[in-house]
Amino acid sequence: MSADISITVVDREGTEHEFSVPTDMDLNLMEVCKGFELPVEGICGGMAMCASCQVYVVTDEHFGERNDDEEAMLDEAYFVEENSRLGCQIPITPELDGIKVVLAPEAP
């Protein structure tokens, strides 16, 4: 049986959205944002090839390690900050309970 976790996403207008998300559905953060109809494109379908799901992780304890594909994509993306991650590369796990992210601006 899965426990739900709390995720807060700040959209590009500064509005906070708090969601209760199950941890047993093999979702990632990009899929959660899309499921709640936030403006995250995920053009590549979650393959770490487009950066259209870039977020800024606000809660330090949830930043995690970037994988090589994510690091390479962020090297080419716009508006990258030290706390940038690709939402498609953040699996929804119990350890993410309480995470807060801000959607990165859209690429020009």
N, CA, C and O atoms as a printed pandas DataFrame, in Angstrom:
     atom_number atom_name residue_name chain_id  residue_number  x_coord  y_coord  z_coord
0              1         N          MET        A               1    0.842   -1.191    0.000
1              2        CA          MET        A               1    0.000    0.000    0.000
2              3         C          MET        A               1    0.878    1.241    0.000
3              4         O          MET        A               1    1.856    1.331    0.742
4              5         N          SER        A               2    0.519    2.175   -0.827
5              6        CA          SER        A               2    1.306    3.392   -0.998
6              7         C          SER        A               2    0.820    4.501   -0.090
7              8         O          SER        A               2   -0.370    4.628    0.200
8              9         N          ALA        A               3    1.763    5.288    0.343
9             10        CA          ALA        A               3    1.417    6.517    1.047
10            11         C          ALA        A               3    1.512    7.658    0.049
11            12         O          ALA        A               3    2.374    7.663   -0.829
12            13         N          ASP        A               4    0.632    8.606    0.191
13            14        CA          ASP        A               4    0.718    9.793   -0.647
14            15         C          ASP        A               4    1.714   10.760   -0.016
15            16         O          ASP        A               4    1.894   10.790    1.202
16            17         N          ILE        A               5    2.355   11.547   -0.874
17            18        CA          ILE        A               5    3.269   12.581   -0.391
18            19         C          ILE        A               5    2.748   13.938   -0.822
19            20         O          ILE        A               5    1.921   14.046   -1.727
20            21         N          SER        A               6    3.243   14.961   -0.164
21            22        CA          SER        A               6    2.857   16.333   -0.466
22            23         C          SER        A               6    3.934   16.981   -1.334
23            24         O          SER        A               6    5.120   16.947   -1.006
24            25         N          ILE        A               7    3.501   17.567   -2.438
25            26        CA          ILE        A               7    4.392   18.271   -3.368
26            27         C          ILE        A               7    3.817   19.662   -3.599
27            28         O          ILE        A               7    2.619   19.811   -3.842
28            29         N          THR        A               8    4.672   20.682   -3.524
29            30        CA          THR        A               8    4.251   22.048   -3.826
30            31         C          THR        A               8    4.973   22.512   -5.082
31            32         O          THR        A               8    6.197   22.426   -5.179
32            33         N          VAL        A               9    4.200   23.004   -6.041
33            34        CA          VAL        A               9    4.742   23.528   -7.294
34            35         C          VAL        A               9    4.308   24.979   -7.415
35            36         O          VAL        A               9    3.123   25.298   -7.313
36            37         N          VAL        A              10    5.283   25.853   -7.635
37            38        CA          VAL        A              10    4.997   27.272   -7.863
38            39         C          VAL        A              10    5.014   27.494   -9.369
39            40         O          VAL        A              10    6.027   27.254  -10.027
40            41         N          ASP        A              11    3.886   27.956   -9.917
41            42        CA          ASP        A              11    3.822   28.155  -11.365
42            43         C          ASP        A              11    4.545   29.433  -11.779
43            44         O          ASP        A              11    5.101   30.137  -10.937
44            45         N          ARG        A              12    4.536   29.721  -13.037
45            46        CA          ARG        A              12    5.292   30.867  -13.569
46            47         C          ARG        A              12    4.691   32.213  -13.199
47            48         O          ARG        A              12    5.325   33.249  -13.399
48            49         N          GLU        A              13    3.490   32.212  -12.668
49            50        CA          GLU        A              13    2.872   33.451  -12.191
50            51         C          GLU        A              13    3.069   33.631  -10.692
51            52         O          GLU        A              13    2.630   34.634  -10.130
52            53         N          GLY        A              14    3.724   32.675  -10.037
53            54        CA          GLY        A              14    3.992   32.763   -8.610
54            55         C          GLY        A              14    2.938   32.127   -7.718
55            56         O          GLY        A              14    3.020   32.236   -6.495
56            57         N          THR        A              15    1.953   31.468   -8.307
57            58        CA          THR        A              15    0.907   30.804   -7.529
58            59         C          THR        A              15    1.387   29.433   -7.072
59            60         O          THR        A              15    1.902   28.647   -7.867
60            61         N          GLU        A              16    1.212   29.151   -5.777
61            62        CA          GLU        A              16    1.591   27.847   -5.221
62            63         C          GLU        A              16    0.443   26.863   -5.369
63            64         O          GLU        A              16   -0.715   27.188   -5.107
64            65         N          HIS        A              17    0.790   25.647   -5.797
65            66        CA          HIS        A              17   -0.174   24.560   -5.929
66            67         C          HIS        A              17    0.354   23.405   -5.078
67            68         O          HIS        A              17    1.475   22.941   -5.286
68            69         N          GLU        A              18   -0.452   22.941   -4.121
69            70        CA          GLU        A              18   -0.037   21.811   -3.296
70            71         C          GLU        A              18   -0.843   20.587   -3.704
71            72         O          GLU        A              18   -2.072   20.617   -3.768
72            73         N          PHE        A              19   -0.114   19.510   -3.977
73            74        CA          PHE        A              19   -0.743   18.287   -4.450
74            75         C          PHE        A              19   -0.415   17.128   -3.518
75            76         O          PHE        A              19    0.662   17.078   -2.923
76            77         N          SER        A              20   -1.344   16.212   -3.402
77            78        CA          SER        A              20   -1.120   14.942   -2.732
78            79         C          SER        A              20   -0.927   13.916   -3.842
79            80         O          SER        A              20   -1.808   13.723   -4.680
80            81         N          VAL        A              21    0.228   13.260   -3.841
81            82        CA          VAL        A              21    0.610   12.402   -4.963
82            83         C          VAL        A              21    0.975   11.005   -4.458
83            84         O          VAL        A              21    1.730   10.877   -3.494
84            85         N          PRO        A              22    0.448    9.959   -5.097
85            86        CA          PRO        A              22    0.797    8.594   -4.690
86            87         C          PRO        A              22    2.224    8.238   -5.104
87            88         O          PRO        A              22    2.721    8.712   -6.126
88            89         N          THR        A              23    2.865    7.411   -4.310
89            90        CA          THR        A              23    4.248    7.019   -4.602
90            91         C          THR        A              23    4.343    5.663   -5.291
91            92         O          THR        A              23    5.447    5.214   -5.599
92            93         N          ASP        A              24    3.219    5.000   -5.541
93            94        CA          ASP        A              24    3.258    3.646   -6.100
94            95         C          ASP        A              24    2.834    3.575   -7.569
95            96         O          ASP        A              24    2.493    2.498   -8.059
96            97         N          MET        A              25    2.852    4.693   -8.266
97            98        CA          MET        A              25    2.406    4.694   -9.662
98            99         C          MET        A              25    3.547    4.890  -10.653
99           100         O          MET        A              25    3.298    5.057  -11.847
100          101         N          ASP        A              26    4.792    4.872  -10.183
101          102        CA          ASP        A              26    5.959    5.017  -11.048
102          103         C          ASP        A              26    5.912    6.315  -11.865
103          104         O          ASP        A              26    6.229    6.328  -13.055
104          105         N          LEU        A              27    5.508    7.404  -11.200
105          106        CA          LEU        A              27    5.437    8.707  -11.839
106          107         C          LEU        A              27    6.720    9.494  -11.613
107          108         O          LEU        A              27    7.498    9.195  -10.706
108          109         N          ASN        A              28    6.926   10.500  -12.446
109          110        CA          ASN        A              28    7.994   11.460  -12.188
110          111         C          ASN        A              28    7.342   12.837  -12.028
111          112         O          ASN        A              28    6.148   12.998  -12.279
112          113         N          LEU        A              29    8.131   13.818  -11.613
113          114        CA          LEU        A              29    7.594   15.138  -11.326
114          115         C          LEU        A              29    6.981   15.800  -12.561
115          116         O          LEU        A              29    5.971   16.495  -12.442
116          117         N          MET        A              30    7.560   15.601  -13.724
117          118        CA          MET        A              30    6.993   16.152  -14.953
118          119         C          MET        A              30    5.587   15.610  -15.180
119          120         O          MET        A              30    4.675   16.372  -15.502
120          121         N          GLU        A              31    5.403   14.310  -15.018
121          122        CA          GLU        A              31    4.092   13.700  -15.222
122          123         C          GLU        A              31    3.064   14.225  -14.216
123          124         O          GLU        A              31    1.898   14.423  -14.558
124          125         N          VAL        A              32    3.502   14.446  -12.987
125          126        CA          VAL        A              32    2.607   15.003  -11.975
126          127         C          VAL        A              32    2.156   16.401  -12.384
127          128         O          VAL        A              32    0.968   16.716  -12.325
128          129         N          CYS        A              33    3.102   17.233  -12.797
129          130        CA          CYS        A              33    2.761   18.602  -13.216
130          131         C          CYS        A              33    1.799   18.588  -14.400
131          132         O          CYS        A              33    0.830   19.347  -14.422
132          133         N          LYS        A              34    2.059   17.741  -15.370
133          134        CA          LYS        A              34    1.167   17.647  -16.528
134          135         C          LYS        A              34   -0.201   17.129  -16.114
135          136         O          LYS        A              34   -1.222   17.598  -16.617
136          137         N          GLY        A              35   -0.229   16.167  -15.202
137          138        CA          GLY        A              35   -1.491   15.603  -14.739
138          139         C          GLY        A              35   -2.369   16.624  -14.038
139          140         O          GLY        A              35   -3.595   16.538  -14.091
140          141         N          PHE        A              36   -1.742   17.593  -13.380
141          142        CA          PHE        A              36   -2.486   18.662  -12.720
142          143         C          PHE        A              36   -2.612   19.906  -13.609
143          144         O          PHE        A              36   -2.963   20.988  -13.140
144          145         N          GLU        A              37   -2.317   19.726  -14.902
145          146        CA          GLU        A              37   -2.486   20.750  -15.939
146          147         C          GLU        A              37   -1.670   22.015  -15.705
147          148         O          GLU        A              37   -2.110   23.119  -16.027
148          149         N          LEU        A              38   -0.475   21.843  -15.139
149          150        CA          LEU        A              38    0.458   22.963  -15.044
150          151         C          LEU        A              38    1.201   23.072  -16.371
151          152         O          LEU        A              38    1.326   22.075  -17.082
152          153         N          PRO        A              39    1.700   24.263  -16.725
153          154        CA          PRO        A              39    2.306   24.465  -18.041
154          155         C          PRO        A              39    3.722   23.885  -18.159
155          156         O          PRO        A              39    4.703   24.621  -18.263
156          157         N          VAL        A              40    3.801   22.567  -18.140
157          158        CA          VAL        A              40    5.059   21.853  -18.338
158          159         C          VAL        A              40    4.875   21.039  -19.609
159          160         O          VAL        A              40    3.953   20.231  -19.714
160          161         N          GLU        A              41    5.758   21.259  -20.569
161          162        CA          GLU        A              41    5.551   20.613  -21.865
162          163         C          GLU        A              41    6.012   19.163  -21.907
163          164         O          GLU        A              41    5.243   18.288  -22.307
164          165         N          GLY        A              42    7.227   18.892  -21.510
165          166        CA          GLY        A              42    7.722   17.524  -21.607
166          167         C          GLY        A              42    7.731   17.031  -23.035
167          168         O          GLY        A              42    7.310   15.910  -23.319
168          169         N          ILE        A              43    8.212   17.871  -23.932
169          170        CA          ILE        A              43    8.184   17.595  -25.372
170          171         C          ILE        A              43    8.821   16.247  -25.718
171          172         O          ILE        A              43    8.322   15.540  -26.593
172          173         N          CYS        A              44    9.907   15.885  -25.049
173          174        CA          CYS        A              44   10.625   14.652  -25.385
174          175         C          CYS        A              44   10.013   13.424  -24.719
175          176         O          CYS        A              44   10.487   12.307  -24.927
176          177         N          GLY        A              45    8.977   13.618  -23.929
177          178        CA          GLY        A              45    8.327   12.474  -23.291
178          179         C          GLY        A              45    9.059   11.939  -22.083
179          180         O          GLY        A              45    8.824   10.803  -21.670
180          181         N          GLY        A              46    9.938   12.729  -21.512
181          182        CA          GLY        A              46   10.631   12.300  -20.299
182          183         C          GLY        A              46   11.967   11.637  -20.533
183          184         O          GLY        A              46   12.437   10.879  -19.684
184          185         N          MET        A              47   12.584   11.904  -21.659
185          186        CA          MET        A              47   13.857   11.272  -22.010
186          187         C          MET        A              47   15.071   12.153  -21.707
187          188         O          MET        A              47   16.180   11.822  -22.125
188          189         N          ALA        A              48   14.890   13.268  -20.990
189          190        CA          ALA        A              48   15.979   14.211  -20.658
190          191         C          ALA        A              48   16.637   14.762  -21.919
191          192         O          ALA        A              48   17.859   14.897  -21.983
192          193         N          MET        A              49   15.805   15.082  -22.934
193          194        CA          MET        A              49   16.346   15.556  -24.198
194          195         C          MET        A              49   15.833   16.928  -24.619
195          196         O          MET        A              49   16.119   17.372  -25.731
196          197         N          CYS        A              50   15.059   17.631  -23.729
197          198        CA          CYS        A              50   14.516   18.909  -24.200
198          199         C          CYS        A              50   14.532   20.014  -23.140
199          200         O          CYS        A              50   14.512   21.189  -23.506
200          201         N          ALA        A              51   14.567   19.701  -21.883
201          202        CA          ALA        A              51   14.574   20.672  -20.780
202          203         C          ALA        A              51   13.293   21.484  -20.662
203          204         O          ALA        A              51   13.277   22.492  -19.955
204          205         N          SER        A              52   12.211   21.075  -21.338
205          206        CA          SER        A              52   10.949   21.819  -21.230
206          207         C          SER        A              52   10.215   21.525  -19.922
207          208         O          SER        A              52    9.132   22.059  -19.687
208          209         N          CYS        A              53   10.800   20.678  -19.069
209          210        CA          CYS        A              53   10.223   20.385  -17.751
210          211         C          CYS        A              53   11.159   20.843  -16.629
211          212         O          CYS        A              53   11.083   20.346  -15.505
212          213         N          GLN        A              54   12.033   21.786  -16.942
213          214        CA          GLN        A              54   12.995   22.258  -15.944
214          215         C          GLN        A              54   12.286   22.924  -14.761
215          216         O          GLN        A              54   11.362   23.719  -14.932
216          217         N          VAL        A              55   12.743   22.579  -13.573
217          218        CA          VAL        A              55   12.239   23.188  -12.341
218          219         C          VAL        A              55   13.420   23.600  -11.484
219          220         O          VAL        A              55   14.541   23.129  -11.674
220          221         N          TYR        A              56   13.150   24.490  -10.533
221          222        CA          TYR        A              56   14.126   24.864   -9.521
222          223         C          TYR        A              56   13.668   24.230   -8.215
223          224         O          TYR        A              56   12.563   24.501   -7.745
224          225         N          VAL        A              57   14.513   23.387   -7.628
225          226        CA          VAL        A              57   14.169   22.731   -6.373
226          227         C          VAL        A              57   14.482   23.705   -5.244
227          228         O          VAL        A              57   15.633   24.095   -5.052
228          229         N          VAL        A              58   13.451   24.095   -4.498
229          230        CA          VAL        A              58   13.577   25.095   -3.446
230          231         C          VAL        A              58   14.009   24.459   -2.123
231          232         O          VAL        A              58   14.750   25.070   -1.353
232          233         N          THR        A              59   13.552   23.246   -1.861
233          234        CA          THR        A              59   13.886   22.563   -0.610
234          235         C          THR        A              59   15.206   21.814   -0.793
235          236         O          THR        A              59   15.272   20.820   -1.515
236          237         N          ASP        A              60   16.253   22.304   -0.131
237          238        CA          ASP        A              60   17.604   21.775   -0.307
238          239         C          ASP        A              60   17.716   20.265   -0.114
239          240         O          ASP        A              60   18.438   19.594   -0.852
240          241         N          GLU        A              61   17.006   19.734    0.874
241          242        CA          GLU        A              61   17.146   18.306    1.171
242          243         C          GLU        A              61   16.589   17.421    0.069
243          244         O          GLU        A              61   16.816   16.211    0.088
244          245         N          HIS        A              62   15.873   17.982   -0.884
245          246        CA          HIS        A              62   15.289   17.198   -1.961
246          247         C          HIS        A              62   15.997   17.377   -3.299
247          248         O          HIS        A              62   15.519   16.866   -4.312
248          249         N          PHE        A              63   17.119   18.086   -3.331
249          250        CA          PHE        A              63   17.741   18.381   -4.623
250          251         C          PHE        A              63   18.170   17.114   -5.348
251          252         O          PHE        A              63   17.855   16.957   -6.528
252          253         N          GLY        A              64   18.866   16.223   -4.697
253          254        CA          GLY        A              64   19.286   14.974   -5.331
254          255         C          GLY        A              64   20.402   15.169   -6.337
255          256         O          GLY        A              64   20.830   16.290   -6.613
256          257         N          GLU        A              65   20.854   14.070   -6.868
257          258        CA          GLU        A              65   21.937   14.077   -7.844
258          259         C          GLU        A              65   21.389   14.080   -9.261
259          260         O          GLU        A              65   20.427   13.375   -9.567
260          261         N          ARG        A              66   21.998   14.867  -10.113
261          262        CA          ARG        A              66   21.657   14.838  -11.531
262          263         C          ARG        A              66   22.368   13.660  -12.179
263          264         O          ARG        A              66   23.521   13.377  -11.854
264          265         N          ASN        A              67   21.689   12.970  -13.096
265          266        CA          ASN        A              67   22.372   11.919  -13.849
266          267         C          ASN        A              67   23.096   12.565  -15.036
267          268         O          ASN        A              67   22.922   13.757  -15.292
268          269         N          ASP        A              68   23.890   11.799  -15.748
269          270        CA          ASP        A              68   24.699   12.345  -16.843
270          271         C          ASP        A              68   23.847   12.957  -17.949
271          272         O          ASP        A              68   24.191   14.017  -18.472
272          273         N          ASP        A              69   22.735   12.304  -18.316
273          274        CA          ASP        A              69   21.867   12.823  -19.373
274          275         C          ASP        A              69   21.246   14.155  -18.963
275          276         O          ASP        A              69   21.154   15.087  -19.762
276          277         N          GLU        A              70   20.824   14.224  -17.703
277          278        CA          GLU        A              70   20.223   15.452  -17.192
278          279         C          GLU        A              70   21.253   16.585  -17.172
279          280         O          GLU        A              70   20.953   17.711  -17.568
280          281         N          GLU        A              71   22.446   16.283  -16.715
281          282        CA          GLU        A              71   23.521   17.283  -16.664
282          283         C          GLU        A              71   23.827   17.809  -18.066
283          284         O          GLU        A              71   23.997   19.013  -18.258
284          285         N          ALA        A              72   23.896   16.912  -19.037
285          286        CA          ALA        A              72   24.195   17.312  -20.414
286          287         C          ALA        A              72   23.094   18.207  -20.980
287          288         O          ALA        A              72   23.386   19.193  -21.658
288          289         N          MET        A              73   21.835   17.874  -20.710
289          290        CA          MET        A              73   20.722   18.678  -21.216
290          291         C          MET        A              73   20.705   20.045  -20.556
291          292         O          MET        A              73   20.479   21.052  -21.228
292          293         N          LEU        A              74   20.940   20.096  -19.261
293          294        CA          LEU        A              74   20.944   21.382  -18.561
294          295         C          LEU        A              74   22.104   22.264  -19.014
295          296         O          LEU        A              74   22.011   23.489  -18.933
296          297         N          ASP        A              75   23.197   21.661  -19.492
297          298        CA          ASP        A              75   24.313   22.449  -20.023
298          299         C          ASP        A              75   23.904   23.242  -21.261
299          300         O          ASP        A              75   24.538   24.242  -21.596
300          301         N          GLU        A              76   22.847   22.798  -21.942
301          302        CA          GLU        A              76   22.387   23.451  -23.163
302          303         C          GLU        A              76   21.099   24.250  -22.974
303          304         O          GLU        A              76   20.648   24.918  -23.905
304          305         N          ALA        A              77   20.505   24.192  -21.793
305          306        CA          ALA        A              77   19.194   24.810  -21.556
306          307         C          ALA        A              77   19.316   26.285  -21.185
307          308         O          ALA        A              77   20.400   26.776  -20.867
308          309         N          TYR        A              78   18.190   26.973  -21.231
309          310        CA          TYR        A              78   18.091   28.372  -20.814
310          311         C          TYR        A              78   17.734   28.445  -19.333
311          312         O          TYR        A              78   17.153   27.513  -18.777
312          313         N          PHE        A              79   18.085   29.553  -18.709
313          314        CA          PHE        A              79   17.674   29.888  -17.343
314          315         C          PHE        A              79   18.098   28.854  -16.295
315          316         O          PHE        A              79   17.398   28.667  -15.300
316          317         N          VAL        A              80   19.216   28.191  -16.502
317          318        CA          VAL        A              80   19.684   27.157  -15.574
318          319         C          VAL        A              80   20.282   27.813  -14.334
319          320         O          VAL        A              80   21.064   28.760  -14.431
320          321         N          GLU        A              81   19.909   27.305  -13.189
321          322        CA          GLU        A              81   20.418   27.753  -11.895
322          323         C          GLU        A              81   21.077   26.571  -11.202
323          324         O          GLU        A              81   20.967   25.434  -11.661
324          325         N          GLU        A              82   21.764   26.842  -10.093
325          326        CA          GLU        A              82   22.413   25.757   -9.345
326          327         C          GLU        A              82   21.415   24.708   -8.881
327          328         O          GLU        A              82   21.773   23.537   -8.745
328          329         N          ASN        A              83   20.176   25.103   -8.635
329          330        CA          ASN        A              83   19.166   24.168   -8.135
330          331         C          ASN        A              83   18.230   23.655   -9.240
331          332         O          ASN        A              83   17.137   23.167   -8.954
332          333         N          SER        A              84   18.664   23.767  -10.501
333          334        CA          SER        A              84   17.860   23.278  -11.619
334          335         C          SER        A              84   17.892   21.760  -11.682
335          336         O          SER        A              84   18.921   21.122  -11.458
336          337         N          ARG        A              85   16.730   21.207  -11.996
337          338        CA          ARG        A              85   16.581   19.774  -12.274
338          339         C          ARG        A              85   15.571   19.635  -13.396
339          340         O          ARG        A              85   14.781   20.546  -13.641
340          341         N          LEU        A              86   15.591   18.518  -14.067
341          342        CA          LEU        A              86   14.560   18.193  -15.042
342          343         C          LEU        A              86   13.494   17.384  -14.316
343          344         O          LEU        A              86   13.791   16.358  -13.703
344          345         N          GLY        A              87   12.266   17.846  -14.388
345          346        CA          GLY        A              87   11.180   17.160  -13.689
346          347         C          GLY        A              87   11.036   15.701  -14.100
347          348         O          GLY        A              87   10.648   14.857  -13.292
348          349         N          CYS        A              88   11.348   15.407  -15.356
349          350        CA          CYS        A              88   11.228   14.032  -15.842
350          351         C          CYS        A              88   12.254   13.096  -15.209
351          352         O          CYS        A              88   12.120   11.875  -15.296
352          353         N          GLN        A              89   13.262   13.659  -14.580
353          354        CA          GLN        A              89   14.317   12.849  -13.970
354          355         C          GLN        A              89   14.189   12.784  -12.450
355          356         O          GLN        A              89   15.112   12.340  -11.767
356          357         N          ILE        A              90   13.047   13.225  -11.921
357          358        CA          ILE        A              90   12.801   13.179  -10.484
358          359         C          ILE        A              90   11.653   12.205  -10.235
359          360         O          ILE        A              90   10.488   12.588  -10.332
360          361         N          PRO        A              91   11.969   10.950   -9.914
361          362        CA          PRO        A              91   10.902    9.981   -9.639
362          363         C          PRO        A              91   10.190   10.320   -8.333
363          364         O          PRO        A              91   10.809   10.798   -7.382
364          365         N          ILE        A              92    8.882   10.068   -8.300
365          366        CA          ILE        A              92    8.080   10.324   -7.108
366          367         C          ILE        A              92    8.290    9.172   -6.133
367          368         O          ILE        A              92    7.839    8.051   -6.364
368          369         N          THR        A              93    8.979    9.472   -5.042
369          370        CA          THR        A              93    9.276    8.488   -4.003
370          371         C          THR        A              93    8.877    9.062   -2.649
371          372         O          THR        A              93    8.693   10.273   -2.529
372          373         N          PRO        A              94    8.740    8.218   -1.626
373          374        CA          PRO        A              94    8.388    8.727   -0.297
374          375         C          PRO        A              94    9.367    9.782    0.228
375          376         O          PRO        A              94    8.980   10.649    1.013
376          377         N          GLU        A              95   10.625    9.713   -0.198
377          378        CA          GLU        A              95   11.639   10.667    0.266
378          379         C          GLU        A              95   11.373   12.091   -0.206
379          380         O          GLU        A              95   11.932   13.038    0.348
380          381         N          LEU        A              96   10.538   12.254   -1.212
381          382        CA          LEU        A              96   10.232   13.588   -1.736
382          383         C          LEU        A              96    9.127   14.298   -0.966
383          384         O          LEU        A              96    8.767   15.423   -1.311
384          385         N          ASP        A              97    8.586   13.669    0.063
385          386        CA          ASP        A              97    7.495   14.297    0.801
386          387         C          ASP        A              97    7.915   15.688    1.265
387          388         O          ASP        A              97    8.937   15.853    1.931
388          389         N          GLY        A              98    7.109   16.684    0.900
389          390        CA          GLY        A              98    7.383   18.066    1.284
390          391         C          GLY        A              98    8.204   18.851    0.283
391          392         O          GLY        A              98    8.509   20.017    0.533
392          393         N          ILE        A              99    8.574   18.257   -0.839
393          394        CA          ILE        A              99    9.384   18.972   -1.825
394          395         C          ILE        A              99    8.611   20.184   -2.362
395          396         O          ILE        A              99    7.391   20.153   -2.523
396          397         N          LYS        A             100    9.368   21.240   -2.628
397          398        CA          LYS        A             100    8.801   22.441   -3.244
398          399         C          LYS        A             100    9.672   22.812   -4.425
399          400         O          LYS        A             100   10.892   22.921   -4.304
400          401         N          VAL        A             101    9.034   23.005   -5.574
401          402        CA          VAL        A             101    9.750   23.385   -6.790
402          403         C          VAL        A             101    9.061   24.586   -7.429
403          404         O          VAL        A             101    7.879   24.850   -7.207
404          405         N          VAL        A             102    9.843   25.300   -8.228
405          406        CA          VAL        A             102    9.340   26.434   -9.005
406          407         C          VAL        A             102    9.568   26.100  -10.469
407          408         O          VAL        A             102   10.664   25.688  -10.849
408          409         N          LEU        A             103    8.533   26.276  -11.300
409          410        CA          LEU        A             103    8.697   26.040  -12.733
410          411         C          LEU        A             103    9.646   27.086  -13.313
411          412         O          LEU        A             103    9.503   28.280  -13.051
412          413         N          ALA        A             104   10.608   26.628  -14.097
413          414        CA          ALA        A             104   11.533   27.539  -14.760
414          415         C          ALA        A             104   10.789   28.293  -15.859
415          416         O          ALA        A             104    9.783   27.806  -16.376
416          417         N          PRO        A             105   11.286   29.491  -16.220
417          418        CA          PRO        A             105   10.646   30.227  -17.330
418          419         C          PRO        A             105   10.712   29.423  -18.625
419          420         O          PRO        A             105   11.593   28.582  -18.804
420          421         N          GLU        A             106    9.774   29.691  -19.516
421          422        CA          GLU        A             106    9.786   29.034  -20.808
422          423         C          GLU        A             106   10.988   29.520  -21.616
423          424         O          GLU        A             106   11.392   30.678  -21.509
424          425         N          ALA        A             107   11.546   28.634  -22.415
425          426        CA          ALA        A             107   12.667   29.005  -23.275
426          427         C          ALA        A             107   12.189   29.997  -24.328
427          428         O          ALA        A             107   11.047   29.928  -24.782
428          429         N          PRO        A             108   13.062   30.914  -24.710
429          430        CA          PRO        A             108   12.666   31.907  -25.734
430          431         C          PRO        A             108   12.411   31.278  -27.076
431          432         O          PRO        A             108   12.072   31.978  -28.031
